[in-house]
Amino acid sequence: MTNRYDQISALSLSTIAFTVCFAAWTIFAIIGVQIKQDMGLTDTQFSLLVGTPILTGSLIRLFLGIWADQYGGRPIFMAIMLSSAFFSWCLTYADTYNMMLLVSLGVGIAGGSFVVGIAYLSKWYDKEHQGTALGVYGMGNIGAALTKFIAPFVMVAYGWHMVAKVWALALVVMAVLYWLLTKDEPQIAAQKASKAQPKSMREALQPLKKLQVWRFSLYYFFVFGGFVALALWLPRYYVGVYGMDIKKAGMLAASFSVAGSLFRAVGGYMSDKYGARTVMYWTFSVCVLCCFILSYPATDYVVHGIKEDIAFSFQLGFVPFTLILFVLGFFMSMGKAAIYKHIPVYYPDNVGSVAGIVGLIGGLGGFILPICFGIMNDHLNVWTSCFMLLFAIVAVALVWMHVTVIIMERHLQKSRYLPELHT
C-alpha cells in the first residue's frame, strides 16, 4: 500500500524541482534580450537562440520518459538537474553567437524533466486522482514566470552572466534535496527487489503506432508549445510593440506564464470531475476566439463620409492585450492538464513513452514557433503575425478533435445497435 507521506513528498518535491528546471529552460527569454543588443542579432537569430534550449528539451523527452519507466524517475530527474546546471554555468564563458547556441543545447536538458516527473508521479496515484496530481505537478510551468519576475532585476543589477550562475546553483541545490527527500516509486522498488529486467525499448515504443498518440501530440503542440513560445517571445513583443523597458515587459509577460501554469491544477481537477474531453472542448473554443482577437493588427481606417472623411484606428492597448493573453494562458493550462489526464488512462503501462512523444512534439512547438515568429516579423512586417499562426494551429486542432469525436460516437452507437439485429 502506498504511504501517504511518500505520495506528498514525491508530488511536492517533483513540482518544485520541475519549477526550477523550467526556470532554467526559459532563461533566454530574459537574458536573450540583452544578448541580442550586445551582439546585434536579428529577430531570426534571436528567436533561434531563444528556441535552441527548447529543441534539446523536446528531442530528449521520449528517451527520458522510457528510461524513467525502465529505471525510475528519481535518478533520471537528478541527472537532468545536474547536467543542465553544468551547462548553465558554462554560458558565462560563451563569447560568440555560435558558442552561445552550442551551450544553449546543453541548457535545454532541463526541459526534459517534465516527462520524467509525469512517469514518476503517475505510479504514485490511482486513476481517480492522477489528473489532479499531474495538474499540480504541471504548475511547475510557473518557472517561466519565476524567470521573468527575478531575472530582469538580477540582470539589470549584476549583468546576465550572474543570472546564469544563480540559476545553475539553484539546480544543484535542488538536485541534492530531491535525491535526499524522495523515494523510488513503488513499482521500481519492487522491480529492484525482485531483480526483474525492465521493459525493452521496443516494447516501450509499441504505443507510438497508434494515431491517437499523434493526435494528442498535435493538441500539445498548441497548448504547451504555444505556451512556451509565447513565454519566450512576449518580453520581446512588449518591448517592440509597446516600447517598454525589459523589467516592465518581463513582469507583464510573467502574468501569461502564471496563467499558463498555476491553473493547470484546476485543469487536472476539472478533468477528473467532468472528463478530459469536455475540458479540451472548452480549451480550444476559447483559444480560437482569443487568438483571433490578438491576431488583428494595428490598423488605421478612413471612411469616406458624406461631408468629410472619417478616420479612426484599431489597436489593442497593453491592458486589454494582457487581459486577453491571461485568458489564453488560463485555458492553455487547462488543456495541458486534460491531455496528460488521458495518457495514464489509455496507456497505463507505457506512460513514459507516450508522455515522452507527446511532450516531444509539444516541446518542438516551443522551438519551432519562436523561430516562425521571428521569420514572420522579418518578412511579413506585422507584429501580430505570431497570433495569426497560433490561430491557424488551434483551429485545425479543434476541427480534428471534433471530427474524431463524431466518428467515435458513431462507431459506439453502431456497436450498441448491431447486437440488436441478431436478437
C-alpha positions in Angstrom: 0.0 0.0 0.0 1.3 3.4 -0.9 2.4 5.6 2.0 0.5 9.0 2.0 3.6 10.8 3.3 5.7 9.4 0.4 3.0 10.5 -2.1 3.0 14.0 -0.8 6.8 14.2 -0.7 7.0 12.8 -4.3 4.4 15.4 -5.6 5.7 18.4 -3.7 9.5 17.8 -4.4 8.8 16.9 -8.0 6.8 20.1 -8.5 9.4 22.3 -7.0 12.2 20.6 -9.0 10.2 21.0 -12.2 9.7 24.7 -11.4 13.5 25.2 -11.1 14.1 23.2 -14.3 11.5 25.2 -16.2 13.0 28.5 -15.0 16.4 27.4 -16.3 14.8 26.1 -19.6 13.3 29.5 -20.4 16.3 31.6 -19.2 16.9 33.1 -22.6 13.5 34.8 -22.6 15.2 37.5 -20.4 19.0 37.2 -20.9 18.4 36.7 -24.6 17.1 40.3 -24.9 20.4 41.7 -23.6 22.4 39.3 -25.6 20.5 40.4 -28.7 21.5 44.0 -28.0 25.1 43.2 -27.2 25.7 41.0 -30.3 23.4 43.0 -32.7 21.3 40.0 -33.6 18.3 40.0 -36.0 14.9 38.8 -34.9 15.5 35.5 -36.6 18.9 35.0 -34.9 17.3 36.0 -31.6 14.4 33.5 -32.0 16.9 30.7 -32.9 18.9 31.4 -29.7 15.7 31.5 -27.6 14.4 28.3 -29.2 17.6 26.2 -29.1 17.2 25.0 -25.5 13.6 24.2 -26.2 14.8 21.9 -29.1 17.1 19.9 -26.8 14.5 19.6 -24.0 12.0 18.4 -26.6 14.0 15.8 -28.5 15.3 14.0 -25.4 11.9 13.7 -23.8 11.0 10.4 -25.5 14.1 8.7 -24.3 14.0 10.2 -20.8 10.4 9.0 -20.5 11.3 5.5 -21.4 14.3 5.5 -19.1 12.1 6.8 -16.3 9.8 3.8 -16.9 12.7 1.4 -17.0 14.9 2.6 -14.2 12.8 5.0 -12.2 12.2 8.8 -12.4 14.2 9.7 -9.3 17.8 9.1 -10.6 16.9 10.4 -14.1 15.4 13.6 -12.6 18.6 14.3 -10.6 20.9 13.7 -13.5 18.9 16.2 -15.6 19.2 18.9 -13.0 23.0 18.4 -12.5 23.8 18.3 -16.3 21.7 21.4 -17.0 23.3 23.2 -14.1 26.7 22.5 -15.6 25.8 24.0 -19.0 24.0 27.0 -17.4 27.3 27.8 -15.7 29.2 27.3 -19.0 27.0 30.1 -20.6 29.2 32.6 -18.8 32.2 31.6 -20.9 30.4 31.8 -24.3 31.6 34.9 -26.1 30.4 34.3 -29.6 26.9 33.6 -31.1 27.9 30.1 -32.3 29.3 29.2 -28.9 26.1 30.5 -27.3 24.0 28.3 -29.5 26.1 25.2 -28.7 26.0 25.7 -24.9 22.3 26.5 -25.0 21.7 23.0 -26.4 23.0 21.7 -23.0 20.9 24.1 -21.0 17.9 22.7 -22.8 18.3 19.3 -21.0 16.3 20.9 -18.2 13.3 20.8 -20.4 13.3 17.0 -20.4 12.4 17.0 -16.7 8.6 17.3 -17.3 8.1 13.8 -18.8 10.2 12.2 -16.2 8.1 13.7 -13.4 4.9 12.5 -15.2 6.2 8.9 -15.4 7.4 9.1 -11.8 4.2 10.6 -10.3 1.7 8.6 -12.3 2.9 5.5 -10.4 2.2 7.1 -7.1 -1.5 7.8 -7.7 -4.6 5.9 -8.8 -6.7 6.8 -11.9 -9.2 8.8 -9.9 -6.5 11.2 -8.6 -3.9 11.2 -11.4 -5.5 14.1 -13.2 -5.3 16.3 -10.1 -1.8 15.2 -9.1 -0.4 15.7 -12.6 -2.1 19.0 -12.8 -0.4 20.1 -9.6 2.9 18.9 -10.9 2.3 20.8 -14.2 2.1 24.0 -12.2 5.9 23.9 -12.3 5.5 25.7 -15.6 5.4 28.8 -13.4 9.2 28.5 -13.5 8.8 30.6 -16.7 7.2 33.4 -14.6 9.8 33.0 -12.0 12.5 33.8 -14.6 10.6 36.8 -15.8 10.0 38.1 -12.2 13.5 37.7 -10.9 15.9 37.6 -13.8 15.4 41.2 -15.1 16.3 42.6 -11.7 19.4 40.4 -11.3 20.4 41.2 -14.9 20.0 45.0 -14.5 21.9 45.0 -11.2 24.7 42.5 -12.0 24.5 41.5 -15.7 23.2 38.5 -17.5 26.1 36.3 -16.5 25.0 36.5 -12.9 21.6 35.2 -13.9 23.1 32.1 -15.5 25.3 31.5 -12.3 22.3 31.8 -9.9 20.1 29.5 -12.0 23.0 26.9 -12.1 23.4 27.0 -8.3 19.7 26.6 -7.8 19.6 23.5 -10.0 22.5 21.9 -8.0 20.8 22.6 -4.6 17.5 21.3 -5.9 19.1 18.1 -7.2 20.6 17.3 -3.8 17.4 18.0 -1.9 15.4 15.9 -4.4 17.7 12.9 -4.0 17.7 13.1 -0.2 13.9 13.7 0.4 12.2 11.4 -2.2 11.9 7.7 -2.7 11.8 5.4 -5.7 8.2 4.8 -7.0 6.6 1.5 -5.7 6.9 -0.4 -9.0 10.6 0.4 -9.4 11.3 -0.5 -5.8 9.6 -3.9 -6.3 11.4 -4.4 -9.6 14.8 -3.8 -7.9 13.8 -6.2 -5.1 12.9 -9.0 -7.5 15.8 -8.2 -9.8 13.4 -8.2 -12.8 14.5 -6.9 -16.1 13.0 -3.6 -17.2 10.8 -3.4 -20.3 12.8 -3.3 -23.5 12.9 -0.2 -25.7 11.0 -2.0 -28.5 8.1 -2.8 -26.1 8.1 0.7 -24.8 7.7 2.2 -28.3 4.8 0.0 -29.3 2.0 2.5 -28.5 3.5 5.1 -30.8 2.0 3.2 -33.7 -1.5 4.5 -32.7 -2.8 7.6 -34.4 -4.4 8.7 -31.1 -1.0 9.3 -29.7 -0.1 11.7 -32.5 -3.5 13.4 -32.2 -2.7 14.1 -28.6 0.7 15.4 -29.7 -0.9 18.0 -32.0 -3.1 19.2 -29.2 0.0 19.5 -27.0 1.9 21.3 -29.8 -0.5 24.1 -29.4 -1.3 24.2 -25.6 2.3 23.6 -24.5 4.4 24.5 -27.5 2.4 27.7 -28.0 2.7 28.5 -24.3 6.5 28.1 -24.3 6.8 30.0 -27.5 4.8 33.0 -26.1 6.6 32.8 -22.8 9.8 33.2 -24.7 8.6 35.7 -27.2 6.4 38.1 -25.1 9.1 40.1 -23.4 10.4 41.0 -26.9 6.8 41.6 -28.1 6.1 44.1 -25.3 9.4 45.9 -25.8 8.8 46.1 -29.6 5.1 46.9 -29.7 4.6 49.0 -26.6 8.1 50.4 -26.1 8.5 49.1 -22.6 11.8 48.5 -20.7 12.8 44.9 -20.1 11.8 44.9 -16.4 8.2 46.0 -17.1 8.0 43.8 -20.2 9.1 40.8 -18.1 6.6 41.5 -15.4 3.7 41.7 -17.8 4.8 38.6 -19.8 5.0 36.8 -16.4 1.2 37.2 -16.0 0.8 35.0 -19.0 3.2 32.4 -17.6 1.4 32.5 -14.3 -2.0 31.9 -16.0 -0.5 29.1 -18.1 1.0 27.4 -15.0 -1.0 27.9 -11.8 -4.3 26.9 -13.3 -3.0 23.6 -14.6 -4.1 22.1 -11.2 -7.6 23.4 -11.9 -7.5 21.7 -15.3 -6.4 18.4 -13.7 -9.3 18.6 -11.1 -11.8 19.5 -13.8 -10.6 16.7 -16.0 -11.1 14.2 -13.1 -14.6 15.6 -12.4 -16.1 16.4 -15.8 -13.8 14.4 -18.2 -10.8 15.4 -20.2 -12.7 15.7 -23.5 -15.0 18.3 -22.1 -12.1 20.4 -20.8 -10.4 20.1 -24.3 -13.6 21.5 -25.9 -13.6 24.4 -23.6 -9.9 25.0 -24.2 -9.9 25.0 -28.0 -13.1 27.0 -28.3 -11.9 29.9 -26.1 -8.3 29.8 -27.5 -9.6 30.1 -31.1 -11.5 33.3 -30.0 -8.6 34.8 -28.1 -6.0 34.1 -30.9 -8.4 35.6 -33.5 -8.7 38.9 -31.5 -5.0 39.0 -30.7 -4.1 38.4 -34.3 -5.8 41.6 -35.6 -3.0 44.1 -36.5 -3.0 47.7 -35.5 -4.9 49.4 -38.4 -5.9 52.9 -39.5 -9.3 53.2 -41.2 -10.7 56.0 -43.4 -14.4 56.1 -44.1 -15.4 58.4 -46.9 -18.4 60.2 -45.4 -21.0 62.4 -47.0 -19.4 65.7 -45.9 -15.9 64.6 -44.9 -13.7 61.6 -44.4 -14.0 59.9 -41.0 -10.7 58.4 -39.8 -10.3 56.0 -36.8 -7.8 53.4 -35.7 -7.9 50.0 -34.0 -5.1 48.7 -31.8 -5.2 46.7 -28.6 -3.6 48.7 -25.7 -1.3 46.8 -23.4 -4.0 46.5 -20.8 -6.7 44.7 -22.9 -3.9 42.8 -24.7 -2.6 41.5 -21.3 -6.1 40.6 -20.1 -6.9 38.6 -23.2 -3.5 37.0 -23.0 -4.2 36.0 -19.4 -7.4 34.2 -20.5 -5.5 32.5 -23.3 -2.9 31.3 -20.8 -5.6 30.1 -18.4 -7.2 27.8 -21.0 -3.9 26.6 -22.3 -3.1 25.4 -18.8 -6.5 23.7 -18.6 -5.7 21.9 -21.9 -2.2 20.8 -20.9 -3.7 19.1 -17.8 -6.5 17.5 -19.8 -4.2 15.9 -22.4 -2.0 14.3 -19.7 -5.0 13.1 -17.9 -5.7 10.9 -21.0 -2.3 9.2 -21.1 -2.2 7.2 -17.8 -5.8 6.1 -18.5 -5.3 4.9 -22.1 -1.6 3.7 -21.7 -1.1 2.8 -18.0 1.9 0.5 -18.8 3.6 2.9 -21.2 3.2 6.3 -19.6 6.8 7.2 -20.1 7.0 6.6 -23.8 3.6 8.1 -24.7 4.1 11.1 -22.4 7.6 11.3 -24.0 6.4 11.6 -27.6 3.5 13.9 -26.7 6.0 16.1 -24.7 8.5 15.9 -27.6 6.1 17.2 -30.2 4.7 19.8 -27.7 8.3 20.9 -26.9 9.1 21.1 -30.6 6.3 23.6 -30.8 8.2 25.7 -28.2 11.3 25.5 -30.5 9.7 25.9 -33.9 7.1 28.6 -33.1 9.5 31.3 -31.8 11.6 30.8 -35.0 8.5 31.2 -37.1 7.6 34.3 -35.1 10.9 35.8 -35.9 10.8 34.9 -39.6 7.3 36.2 -39.9 8.3 39.5 -38.2 11.3 39.9 -40.6 9.3 39.1 -43.8 5.7 40.0 -43.1 6.5 43.1 -41.0 3.4 42.6 -38.8 3.8 42.2 -35.1 0.6 40.2 -34.6 1.6 37.6 -37.2 2.6 35.3 -34.3 -1.1 35.1 -33.1 -2.2 34.5 -36.7 -0.1 31.4 -36.8 -1.4 30.2 -33.4 -5.0 30.8 -34.6 -4.5 28.5 -37.6 -3.0 25.8 -35.4 -5.7 25.8 -32.7 -8.4 25.9 -35.4 -7.0 22.7 -37.0 -6.8 21.0 -33.6 -10.4 21.9 -32.8 -11.7 20.6 -36.1 -9.7 17.4 -35.9 -10.8 16.7 -32.4 -14.5 17.3 -33.2 -14.4 15.1 -36.3 -12.7 12.3 -34.3 -15.3 12.6 -31.5 -18.2 12.4 -34.1 -16.6 9.3 -35.7 -16.0 7.6 -32.3 -19.6 8.3 -31.2 -21.0 6.8 -34.4 -18.9 3.7 -34.0 -20.1 3.4 -30.4 -23.7 3.7 -31.4 -23.2 1.2 -34.2 -21.6 -1.3 -31.8 -24.6 -1.0 -29.5 -27.1 -1.3 -32.3 -25.6 -4.3 -34.1 -26.3 -6.9 -31.3 -29.9 -6.0 -31.5 -30.1 -7.1 -35.2 -29.2 -10.6 -34.1 -31.8 -11.0 -31.3 
